[in-house]
Amino acid sequence: MSKKSPLKKPARAIRPDVPKTTFGRAEAAASLGVDIQTIDSLISAKTLRASKLGRRVLIRVADIEAMLTANPAVQ
C-alpha cells in the first residue's frame, strides 16, 4: 500500500505552451521555497495579494514578483 502525498498534484495545464499566471497556496510556497503557513501569514499581513475562487486561494505570479520587488533581499 502506497502512502499518498498530503499535497494535491497540480492539474495538467490545458495549454502547456502558455505560462501559468496564478498559483495555489502550495505552488506559491514551493516557488518561493517557504512553507504554506508563511504564504498564509504574508496574505494575512496584506504583504501578498490573493483572491478566492470558491474554496481555492489564488495568487497571481505578478503579485509574487511585486512583493519580491517591494521587499528586496537583505544583503
N, C-alpha and C positions, 0 to 999 in steps of 0.2 A: 504494500500500500504506500503510495507516494504522498508526501505532505504537500499541500498547496501553499503557495506564497500568500501572505496576508494582503499584498497589493495586487490589484487587478492589472492584467496586461492591457496596455492601451489598444483600442480598436484599430484595425488596419485602416490606413488612410484610403479614401476613395480615389484620390489622385496623388500618388506618391511623388510626382514631379512638382507638386505645389507645396511650398513650405508651410508648416503649421503656424497659425497666428495666435493660438491660445493653448494654454497648458491647464491641466487639472492641478490640484494641490501637490500630488505625488510627483508629477512630471516637473513642476516648477522646483520642488525641493531637490530632485535628482539633478536638474540642470545647474542649480546653484551649489550643490554639494552640501546641503543642510538637511535637517530633519523637518518633517511635516509640521511639527509644533512651532518651529521657527517661522515657517511661512504663515501659520495662523497668527503668531504674535505680530509679524510685520503687517498683516491685514488689519488686525485689531487696533494697532497703533496708527493706522492710516498712512504707514510708510509705503505700503504696496497696495495698489488698487486692485480690486477684484469684483467680479459680477457673479450673481447667482442665476442659474438656469435650472429651474426645478430644484433638485437636491444638489446638483453639481455646483462647485465653485470654480469659475473660470478666471484665469489670469492671462492677460494679453502679454505676448512676448515684448511688445513695445513698452508696456508698463514695467516689466522687469528691467529692461535696458534703461528706462528713465530713472528708476530707483537707483541703479548702479551708478549712473552719471551724477545724480544729485548727492550721492553718498560715496565719494571716492575712497579707495582703499587707504589704510594707514600705512605709511612708509616705514 
